[in-house]
Amino acid sequence: MARYGMVIDLTRCNGCYNCQIACKDEHVGNESLPYFKAQPSEGHFWMRIEEKERGQYPRVLVTYIPIPCLHCHHEAPCMGADRNGALRRRPDGIVLIDPENAMGRKELVTSCPFGAIFWNDETNLPQKCTFCAHLLDSDWIEPRCVEACPTQALVFGDLDDPNSPVSRKLSEVEREFLHGREDVDPSVSYVGLPKPFLAGTVALGDIDECAQGAHVTLTDEMTGISLETETDVFGDFQLSGFTAGRSYALSVSMGGYLSQTVSLRLKKDTTLKEIILKREG
């Protein structure tokens, strides 16, 4: 028996919304009992896209975060709120809302900390993503959202099969958890969740040019752990993954120029003023 899971690589997601559109195409106006009743055309996003904007002018980043039901494998909050068999977890890990037993159970909507359950006024039902279980049971290899993703940001498969696409992906990346909820062991995990970033520009003072290839190091003054990068053709750099609230030393160096080091206390996304390197001698 497969144990289905998904990895969503946010570094590959360009916000095209194809996954959401494919979900609606499959479920709006269609029902497949006992898996689900039809999704309404408005108000439901079984694949919700959260747009997270960070930073400030001129360095603004937007990350698109697709959020389906995470099909939590351990102590799913929605199942903890269930009293009469409204939800069930299949042997393959898919969590389904029973269209019959869940009738009138509006409180299940707020039981999900990820906002993945929606209320259908017309059918008097809570509803959510099913991983397209009706298709998987008909020999499909992936849900519609995964099939429709043009950048392969969504990867699906059997978590227990080391050769499945999702297992191969997980062997290459560090698994991350939405809202840090590793405790529920979600079957959907992430790559590239937004982290605080530090950005800046380096210029060469003697020739008033961009400093391409300057080495930039950000060192945690408490742990000594460093993040490193190089400036691009425009002299720009960006570092992410630091711990907000700590003090850091930022060092910038380039052959033939005097190095610069500044102390920073980073609390949030930060864009520095232009750093100008002076020629040696």
Secondary structure, 3 states (H helix, E strand, C coil): CCCEEEEEECCCCCCCCHHHHHHHHHHECCCECCCECCECCCCCCCCEEEEEEEEECCEEEEEEEEECCCCCCCCCHHHHCCCCCCEEECCCCCEEECCCCCCCCCCHHHHCCCCCCEEECCCCEEECCCCCHHHHCCCCCCCHHHHHCCCCCEEEEECCCCCCHHHHHHHHCCCECHHHCHHHCCCEEEECCCCCEEEEEEEECCCCEECCCCEEEEEECCCCCEEEEECCCCCEEEEECCCCCEEEEEEEECCCECCEEEEEEECCCEECCCEEECECC
